[in-house]
Amino acid sequence: MDLQGIRRSAIAPALALLPAKMSGPAAEVMLLAIGLQESRFEHRRQVGGPARGFWQFEAGGGIRGVLNHALSRQPAQGICRQRDTPASVSAVYSAIERDDILAAVFARLLLWTDPKSLPAIGDAAGAWDLYLRTWRPGKPHPDTWPVLYAQAVNAVTGKVAA
């Protein structure tokens, strides 16, 4: 997987569609780290499961949550219109398997619904906690997070995470 390619083709265009306050290196690190954790940016359809997109959203979980949450509902609906996708759970669920920009938008909006600020770049433990709160993975893999998070930090900053 080419993390710079993911940044250029999915994350940067997604963040450009959202309010500027949702952008920045910390957001990019989180999006890369979670995408790596969820799919390694290799699978847009969960192997043996129902999730879709590089960030592995389920219809009744993250998609429904983003479409209904008070903080994310309006931007999600507006961006769905821009991406020619009805703002419904079923339409978004289908679309994010082929629309990486929409998938990245929904991933960023899900992070936006968390009441805490994004963790500082390099705070792997804080990033893991945010991931657990927002994605609520059924089978979390804390053993893979540190290496994947470090890859994300390096891709965004060019520095090796401590």
mmCIF file of the C-alpha atoms, coordinates in Angstrom:
data_MODEL
# 
_entry.id   MODEL 
# 
loop_
_atom_site.group_PDB 
_atom_site.id 
_atom_site.type_symbol 
_atom_site.label_atom_id 
_atom_site.label_alt_id 
_atom_site.label_comp_id 
_atom_site.label_asym_id 
_atom_site.label_entity_id 
_atom_site.label_seq_id 
_atom_site.pdbx_PDB_ins_code 
_atom_site.Cartn_x 
_atom_site.Cartn_y 
_atom_site.Cartn_z 
_atom_site.occupancy 
_atom_site.B_iso_or_equiv 
_atom_site.pdbx_formal_charge 
_atom_site.auth_seq_id 
_atom_site.auth_comp_id 
_atom_site.auth_asym_id 
_atom_site.auth_atom_id 
_atom_site.pdbx_PDB_model_num 
ATOM 1   C CA . MET A 1 1   ? 0.000   0.000   0.000  1.00 0.00 ? 1   MET A CA 1 
ATOM 2   C CA . ASP A 1 2   ? 1.193   3.449   -0.915 1.00 0.00 ? 2   ASP A CA 1 
ATOM 3   C CA . LEU A 1 3   ? 0.327   5.809   1.927  1.00 0.00 ? 3   LEU A CA 1 
ATOM 4   C CA . GLN A 1 4   ? 1.279   8.917   -0.048 1.00 0.00 ? 4   GLN A CA 1 
ATOM 5   C CA . GLY A 1 5   ? -1.049  7.741   -2.809 1.00 0.00 ? 5   GLY A CA 1 
ATOM 6   C CA . ILE A 1 6   ? -3.877  7.306   -0.288 1.00 0.00 ? 6   ILE A CA 1 
ATOM 7   C CA . ARG A 1 7   ? -3.180  10.789  1.040  1.00 0.00 ? 7   ARG A CA 1 
ATOM 8   C CA . ARG A 1 8   ? -3.308  12.275  -2.478 1.00 0.00 ? 8   ARG A CA 1 
ATOM 9   C CA . SER A 1 9   ? -6.226  10.308  -3.894 1.00 0.00 ? 9   SER A CA 1 
ATOM 10  C CA . ALA A 1 10  ? -8.563  9.982   -0.898 1.00 0.00 ? 10  ALA A CA 1 
ATOM 11  C CA . ILE A 1 11  ? -7.604  11.903  2.231  1.00 0.00 ? 11  ILE A CA 1 
ATOM 12  C CA . ALA A 1 12  ? -6.591  15.281  0.770  1.00 0.00 ? 12  ALA A CA 1 
ATOM 13  C CA . PRO A 1 13  ? -9.683  15.523  -1.482 1.00 0.00 ? 13  PRO A CA 1 
ATOM 14  C CA . ALA A 1 14  ? -11.907 14.433  1.418  1.00 0.00 ? 14  ALA A CA 1 
ATOM 15  C CA . LEU A 1 15  ? -10.486 17.014  3.798  1.00 0.00 ? 15  LEU A CA 1 
ATOM 16  C CA . ALA A 1 16  ? -10.845 19.689  1.101  1.00 0.00 ? 16  ALA A CA 1 
ATOM 17  C CA . LEU A 1 17  ? -14.610 19.019  1.098  1.00 0.00 ? 17  LEU A CA 1 
ATOM 18  C CA . LEU A 1 18  ? -14.879 19.513  4.863  1.00 0.00 ? 18  LEU A CA 1 
ATOM 19  C CA . PRO A 1 19  ? -14.555 22.673  6.956  1.00 0.00 ? 19  PRO A CA 1 
ATOM 20  C CA . ALA A 1 20  ? -10.903 23.696  7.393  1.00 0.00 ? 20  ALA A CA 1 
ATOM 21  C CA . LYS A 1 21  ? -11.065 23.056  11.144 1.00 0.00 ? 21  LYS A CA 1 
ATOM 22  C CA . MET A 1 22  ? -11.383 19.326  10.361 1.00 0.00 ? 22  MET A CA 1 
ATOM 23  C CA . SER A 1 23  ? -8.108  19.250  8.419  1.00 0.00 ? 23  SER A CA 1 
ATOM 24  C CA . GLY A 1 24  ? -4.496  19.141  9.475  1.00 0.00 ? 24  GLY A CA 1 
ATOM 25  C CA . PRO A 1 25  ? -1.679  16.706  10.088 1.00 0.00 ? 25  PRO A CA 1 
ATOM 26  C CA . ALA A 1 26  ? -3.281  15.191  13.223 1.00 0.00 ? 26  ALA A CA 1 
ATOM 27  C CA . ALA A 1 27  ? -6.410  14.332  11.223 1.00 0.00 ? 27  ALA A CA 1 
ATOM 28  C CA . GLU A 1 28  ? -4.323  12.818  8.437  1.00 0.00 ? 28  GLU A CA 1 
ATOM 29  C CA . VAL A 1 29  ? -2.368  10.682  10.903 1.00 0.00 ? 29  VAL A CA 1 
ATOM 30  C CA . MET A 1 30  ? -5.578  9.364   12.460 1.00 0.00 ? 30  MET A CA 1 
ATOM 31  C CA . LEU A 1 31  ? -7.136  8.602   9.073  1.00 0.00 ? 31  LEU A CA 1 
ATOM 32  C CA . LEU A 1 32  ? -4.030  6.766   7.904  1.00 0.00 ? 32  LEU A CA 1 
ATOM 33  C CA . ALA A 1 33  ? -3.585  4.859   11.167 1.00 0.00 ? 33  ALA A CA 1 
ATOM 34  C CA . ILE A 1 34  ? -7.215  3.731   11.270 1.00 0.00 ? 34  ILE A CA 1 
ATOM 35  C CA . GLY A 1 35  ? -7.208  2.788   7.592  1.00 0.00 ? 35  GLY A CA 1 
ATOM 36  C CA . LEU A 1 36  ? -4.063  0.755   8.164  1.00 0.00 ? 36  LEU A CA 1 
ATOM 37  C CA . GLN A 1 37  ? -5.552  -0.892  11.242 1.00 0.00 ? 37  GLN A CA 1 
ATOM 38  C CA . GLU A 1 38  ? -8.851  -1.682  9.552  1.00 0.00 ? 38  GLU A CA 1 
ATOM 39  C CA . SER A 1 39  ? -7.879  -2.728  6.018  1.00 0.00 ? 39  SER A CA 1 
ATOM 40  C CA . ARG A 1 40  ? -4.168  -2.053  5.474  1.00 0.00 ? 40  ARG A CA 1 
ATOM 41  C CA . PHE A 1 41  ? -5.580  -0.083  2.502  1.00 0.00 ? 41  PHE A CA 1 
ATOM 42  C CA . GLU A 1 42  ? -5.872  -3.416  0.719  1.00 0.00 ? 42  GLU A CA 1 
ATOM 43  C CA . HIS A 1 43  ? -9.528  -4.366  1.198  1.00 0.00 ? 43  HIS A CA 1 
ATOM 44  C CA . ARG A 1 44  ? -12.559 -2.226  0.422  1.00 0.00 ? 44  ARG A CA 1 
ATOM 45  C CA . ARG A 1 45  ? -14.797 -5.108  1.439  1.00 0.00 ? 45  ARG A CA 1 
ATOM 46  C CA . GLN A 1 46  ? -14.166 -6.724  4.814  1.00 0.00 ? 46  GLN A CA 1 
ATOM 47  C CA . VAL A 1 47  ? -12.775 -10.224 4.527  1.00 0.00 ? 47  VAL A CA 1 
ATOM 48  C CA . GLY A 1 48  ? -15.457 -12.444 6.040  1.00 0.00 ? 48  GLY A CA 1 
ATOM 49  C CA . GLY A 1 49  ? -17.546 -9.523  7.285  1.00 0.00 ? 49  GLY A CA 1 
ATOM 50  C CA . PRO A 1 50  ? -20.019 -6.825  6.350  1.00 0.00 ? 50  PRO A CA 1 
ATOM 51  C CA . ALA A 1 51  ? -17.844 -3.689  6.532  1.00 0.00 ? 51  ALA A CA 1 
ATOM 52  C CA . ARG A 1 52  ? -17.058 -1.590  3.452  1.00 0.00 ? 52  ARG A CA 1 
ATOM 53  C CA . GLY A 1 53  ? -14.422 0.923   2.365  1.00 0.00 ? 53  GLY A CA 1 
ATOM 54  C CA . PHE A 1 54  ? -10.813 1.221   3.468  1.00 0.00 ? 54  PHE A CA 1 
ATOM 55  C CA . TRP A 1 55  ? -12.032 2.427   6.880  1.00 0.00 ? 55  TRP A CA 1 
ATOM 56  C CA . GLN A 1 56  ? -14.372 -0.580  7.168  1.00 0.00 ? 56  GLN A CA 1 
ATOM 57  C CA . PHE A 1 57  ? -17.733 0.998   7.929  1.00 0.00 ? 57  PHE A CA 1 
ATOM 58  C CA . GLU A 1 58  ? -20.791 -1.075  8.705  1.00 0.00 ? 58  GLU A CA 1 
ATOM 59  C CA . ALA A 1 59  ? -24.203 0.141   7.595  1.00 0.00 ? 59  ALA A CA 1 
ATOM 60  C CA . GLY A 1 60  ? -25.816 0.102   11.022 1.00 0.00 ? 60  GLY A CA 1 
ATOM 61  C CA . GLY A 1 61  ? -22.735 1.381   12.828 1.00 0.00 ? 61  GLY A CA 1 
ATOM 62  C CA . GLY A 1 62  ? -20.485 4.145   11.539 1.00 0.00 ? 62  GLY A CA 1 
ATOM 63  C CA . ILE A 1 63  ? -22.545 5.061   8.489  1.00 0.00 ? 63  ILE A CA 1 
ATOM 64  C CA . ARG A 1 64  ? -25.794 5.376   10.406 1.00 0.00 ? 64  ARG A CA 1 
ATOM 65  C CA . GLY A 1 65  ? -23.956 7.192   13.180 1.00 0.00 ? 65  GLY A CA 1 
ATOM 66  C CA . VAL A 1 66  ? -22.398 9.794   10.881 1.00 0.00 ? 66  VAL A CA 1 
ATOM 67  C CA . LEU A 1 67  ? -25.675 10.359  9.019  1.00 0.00 ? 67  LEU A CA 1 
ATOM 68  C CA . ASN A 1 68  ? -27.583 10.895  12.272 1.00 0.00 ? 68  ASN A CA 1 
ATOM 69  C CA . HIS A 1 69  ? -25.160 12.584  14.692 1.00 0.00 ? 69  HIS A CA 1 
ATOM 70  C CA . ALA A 1 70  ? -25.850 16.276  15.338 1.00 0.00 ? 70  ALA A CA 1 
ATOM 71  C CA . LEU A 1 71  ? -22.226 17.253  14.548 1.00 0.00 ? 71  LEU A CA 1 
ATOM 72  C CA . SER A 1 72  ? -21.854 15.261  11.345 1.00 0.00 ? 72  SER A CA 1 
ATOM 73  C CA . ARG A 1 73  ? -25.335 15.067  9.800  1.00 0.00 ? 73  ARG A CA 1 
ATOM 74  C CA . GLN A 1 74  ? -25.236 18.336  7.825  1.00 0.00 ? 74  GLN A CA 1 
ATOM 75  C CA . PRO A 1 75  ? -21.729 17.995  6.379  1.00 0.00 ? 75  PRO A CA 1 
ATOM 76  C CA . ALA A 1 76  ? -22.391 14.335  5.540  1.00 0.00 ? 76  ALA A CA 1 
ATOM 77  C CA . GLN A 1 77  ? -25.583 15.198  3.686  1.00 0.00 ? 77  GLN A CA 1 
ATOM 78  C CA . GLY A 1 78  ? -23.911 18.018  1.765  1.00 0.00 ? 78  GLY A CA 1 
ATOM 79  C CA . ILE A 1 79  ? -20.961 15.910  0.728  1.00 0.00 ? 79  ILE A CA 1 
ATOM 80  C CA . CYS A 1 80  ? -23.214 13.032  -0.271 1.00 0.00 ? 80  CYS A CA 1 
ATOM 81  C CA . ARG A 1 81  ? -24.935 15.468  -2.660 1.00 0.00 ? 81  ARG A CA 1 
ATOM 82  C CA . GLN A 1 82  ? -21.566 16.561  -4.048 1.00 0.00 ? 82  GLN A CA 1 
ATOM 83  C CA . ARG A 1 83  ? -20.572 12.912  -4.559 1.00 0.00 ? 83  ARG A CA 1 
ATOM 84  C CA . ASP A 1 84  ? -23.924 12.084  -6.252 1.00 0.00 ? 84  ASP A CA 1 
ATOM 85  C CA . THR A 1 85  ? -24.827 9.674   -3.483 1.00 0.00 ? 85  THR A CA 1 
ATOM 86  C CA . PRO A 1 86  ? -28.173 9.798   -1.657 1.00 0.00 ? 86  PRO A CA 1 
ATOM 87  C CA . ALA A 1 87  ? -27.652 10.494  2.047  1.00 0.00 ? 87  ALA A CA 1 
ATOM 88  C CA . SER A 1 88  ? -29.120 7.166   3.118  1.00 0.00 ? 88  SER A CA 1 
ATOM 89  C CA . VAL A 1 89  ? -27.474 4.328   4.991  1.00 0.00 ? 89  VAL A CA 1 
ATOM 90  C CA . SER A 1 90  ? -27.871 1.877   2.109  1.00 0.00 ? 90  SER A CA 1 
ATOM 91  C CA . ALA A 1 91  ? -26.615 4.281   -0.577 1.00 0.00 ? 91  ALA A CA 1 
ATOM 92  C CA . VAL A 1 92  ? -23.537 5.352   1.408  1.00 0.00 ? 92  VAL A CA 1 
ATOM 93  C CA . TYR A 1 93  ? -22.800 1.754   2.389  1.00 0.00 ? 93  TYR A CA 1 
ATOM 94  C CA . SER A 1 94  ? -22.761 0.796   -1.276 1.00 0.00 ? 94  SER A CA 1 
ATOM 95  C CA . ALA A 1 95  ? -20.840 3.896   -2.408 1.00 0.00 ? 95  ALA A CA 1 
ATOM 96  C CA . ILE A 1 96  ? -17.921 3.782   0.037  1.00 0.00 ? 96  ILE A CA 1 
ATOM 97  C CA . GLU A 1 97  ? -16.760 0.499   -1.415 1.00 0.00 ? 97  GLU A CA 1 
ATOM 98  C CA . ARG A 1 98  ? -15.875 2.318   -4.643 1.00 0.00 ? 98  ARG A CA 1 
ATOM 99  C CA . ASP A 1 99  ? -15.612 5.985   -3.555 1.00 0.00 ? 99  ASP A CA 1 
ATOM 100 C CA . ASP A 1 100 ? -12.501 6.364   -1.395 1.00 0.00 ? 100 ASP A CA 1 
ATOM 101 C CA . ILE A 1 101 ? -13.086 10.107  -0.998 1.00 0.00 ? 101 ILE A CA 1 
ATOM 102 C CA . LEU A 1 102 ? -16.563 9.573   0.443  1.00 0.00 ? 102 LEU A CA 1 
ATOM 103 C CA . ALA A 1 103 ? -15.174 6.828   2.684  1.00 0.00 ? 103 ALA A CA 1 
ATOM 104 C CA . ALA A 1 104 ? -12.473 9.188   3.968  1.00 0.00 ? 104 ALA A CA 1 
ATOM 105 C CA . VAL A 1 105 ? -15.070 11.916  4.568  1.00 0.00 ? 105 VAL A CA 1 
ATOM 106 C CA . PHE A 1 106 ? -17.161 9.538   6.664  1.00 0.00 ? 106 PHE A CA 1 
ATOM 107 C CA . ALA A 1 107 ? -14.072 8.424   8.577  1.00 0.00 ? 107 ALA A CA 1 
ATOM 108 C CA . ARG A 1 108 ? -13.160 12.024  9.399  1.00 0.00 ? 108 ARG A CA 1 
ATOM 109 C CA . LEU A 1 109 ? -16.732 12.860  10.337 1.00 0.00 ? 109 LEU A CA 1 
ATOM 110 C CA . LEU A 1 110 ? -16.891 9.875   12.681 1.00 0.00 ? 110 LEU A CA 1 
ATOM 111 C CA . LEU A 1 111 ? -13.762 11.156  14.423 1.00 0.00 ? 111 LEU A CA 1 
ATOM 112 C CA . TRP A 1 112 ? -15.373 14.614  14.566 1.00 0.00 ? 112 TRP A CA 1 
ATOM 113 C CA . THR A 1 113 ? -18.280 13.232  16.603 1.00 0.00 ? 113 THR A CA 1 
ATOM 114 C CA . ASP A 1 114 ? -15.952 12.334  19.472 1.00 0.00 ? 114 ASP A CA 1 
ATOM 115 C CA . PRO A 1 115 ? -16.112 14.992  22.211 1.00 0.00 ? 115 PRO A CA 1 
ATOM 116 C CA . LYS A 1 116 ? -12.337 14.973  22.725 1.00 0.00 ? 116 LYS A CA 1 
ATOM 117 C CA . SER A 1 117 ? -9.801  16.703  20.493 1.00 0.00 ? 117 SER A CA 1 
ATOM 118 C CA . LEU A 1 118 ? -7.615  14.677  18.189 1.00 0.00 ? 118 LEU A CA 1 
ATOM 119 C CA . PRO A 1 119 ? -4.555  13.420  20.037 1.00 0.00 ? 119 PRO A CA 1 
ATOM 120 C CA . ALA A 1 120 ? -1.233  15.104  19.397 1.00 0.00 ? 120 ALA A CA 1 
ATOM 121 C CA . ILE A 1 121 ? 0.857   13.510  16.692 1.00 0.00 ? 121 ILE A CA 1 
ATOM 122 C CA . GLY A 1 122 ? 3.010   10.889  18.387 1.00 0.00 ? 122 GLY A CA 1 
ATOM 123 C CA . ASP A 1 123 ? 0.455   10.087  21.098 1.00 0.00 ? 123 ASP A CA 1 
ATOM 124 C CA . ALA A 1 124 ? -0.108  6.486   20.034 1.00 0.00 ? 124 ALA A CA 1 
ATOM 125 C CA . ALA A 1 125 ? -1.989  5.609   23.227 1.00 0.00 ? 125 ALA A CA 1 
ATOM 126 C CA . GLY A 1 126 ? -4.353  8.574   22.858 1.00 0.00 ? 126 GLY A CA 1 
ATOM 127 C CA . ALA A 1 127 ? -4.878  7.694   19.197 1.00 0.00 ? 127 ALA A CA 1 
ATOM 128 C CA . TRP A 1 128 ? -5.662  4.090   20.127 1.00 0.00 ? 128 TRP A CA 1 
ATOM 129 C CA . ASP A 1 129 ? -8.198  5.273   22.703 1.00 0.00 ? 129 ASP A CA 1 
ATOM 130 C CA . LEU A 1 130 ? -9.874  7.514   20.108 1.00 0.00 ? 130 LEU A CA 1 
ATOM 131 C CA . TYR A 1 131 ? -9.990  4.641   17.627 1.00 0.00 ? 131 TYR A CA 1 
ATOM 132 C CA . LEU A 1 132 ? -11.593 2.366   20.230 1.00 0.00 ? 132 LEU A CA 1 
ATOM 133 C CA . ARG A 1 133 ? -14.190 4.999   21.197 1.00 0.00 ? 133 ARG A CA 1 
ATOM 134 C CA . THR A 1 134 ? -15.220 5.829   17.662 1.00 0.00 ? 134 THR A CA 1 
ATOM 135 C CA . TRP A 1 135 ? -14.801 2.598   15.673 1.00 0.00 ? 135 TRP A CA 1 
ATOM 136 C CA . ARG A 1 136 ? -15.684 0.244   18.530 1.00 0.00 ? 136 ARG A CA 1 
ATOM 137 C CA . PRO A 1 137 ? -13.978 -2.717  16.838 1.00 0.00 ? 137 PRO A CA 1 
ATOM 138 C CA . GLY A 1 138 ? -15.456 -6.107  17.664 1.00 0.00 ? 138 GLY A CA 1 
ATOM 139 C CA . LYS A 1 139 ? -12.031 -7.734  17.714 1.00 0.00 ? 139 LYS A CA 1 
ATOM 140 C CA . PRO A 1 140 ? -9.455  -5.028  18.441 1.00 0.00 ? 140 PRO A CA 1 
ATOM 141 C CA . HIS A 1 141 ? -5.822  -5.807  17.725 1.00 0.00 ? 141 HIS A CA 1 
ATOM 142 C CA . PRO A 1 142 ? -3.765  -3.592  20.048 1.00 0.00 ? 142 PRO A CA 1 
ATOM 143 C CA . ASP A 1 143 ? -0.603  -5.482  19.126 1.00 0.00 ? 143 ASP A CA 1 
ATOM 144 C CA . THR A 1 144 ? -0.631  -4.126  15.544 1.00 0.00 ? 144 THR A CA 1 
ATOM 145 C CA . TRP A 1 145 ? -1.475  -0.511  16.423 1.00 0.00 ? 145 TRP A CA 1 
ATOM 146 C CA . PRO A 1 146 ? 1.972   0.835   17.462 1.00 0.00 ? 146 PRO A CA 1 
ATOM 147 C CA . VAL A 1 147 ? 3.688   -0.150  14.204 1.00 0.00 ? 147 VAL A CA 1 
ATOM 148 C CA . LEU A 1 148 ? 0.791   0.973   12.005 1.00 0.00 ? 148 LEU A CA 1 
ATOM 149 C CA . TYR A 1 149 ? 0.435   4.247   13.898 1.00 0.00 ? 149 TYR A CA 1 
ATOM 150 C CA . ALA A 1 150 ? 4.172   4.873   13.482 1.00 0.00 ? 150 ALA A CA 1 
ATOM 151 C CA . GLN A 1 151 ? 3.821   4.297   9.726  1.00 0.00 ? 151 GLN A CA 1 
ATOM 152 C CA . ALA A 1 152 ? 1.025   6.875   9.632  1.00 0.00 ? 152 ALA A CA 1 
ATOM 153 C CA . VAL A 1 153 ? 3.085   9.417   11.576 1.00 0.00 ? 153 VAL A CA 1 
ATOM 154 C CA . ASN A 1 154 ? 6.049   8.870   9.262  1.00 0.00 ? 154 ASN A CA 1 
ATOM 155 C CA . ALA A 1 155 ? 3.889   9.238   6.150  1.00 0.00 ? 155 ALA A CA 1 
ATOM 156 C CA . VAL A 1 156 ? 2.543   12.606  7.333  1.00 0.00 ? 156 VAL A CA 1 
ATOM 157 C CA . THR A 1 157 ? 5.569   14.109  9.079  1.00 0.00 ? 157 THR A CA 1 
ATOM 158 C CA . GLY A 1 158 ? 8.537   12.270  7.591  1.00 0.00 ? 158 GLY A CA 1 
ATOM 159 C CA . LYS A 1 159 ? 9.618   11.480  11.155 1.00 0.00 ? 159 LYS A CA 1 
ATOM 160 C CA . VAL A 1 160 ? 9.776   8.169   12.927 1.00 0.00 ? 160 VAL A CA 1 
ATOM 161 C CA . ALA A 1 161 ? 7.299   8.045   15.828 1.00 0.00 ? 161 ALA A CA 1 
ATOM 162 C CA . ALA A 1 162 ? 8.854   7.429   19.219 1.00 0.00 ? 162 ALA A CA 1 
# 
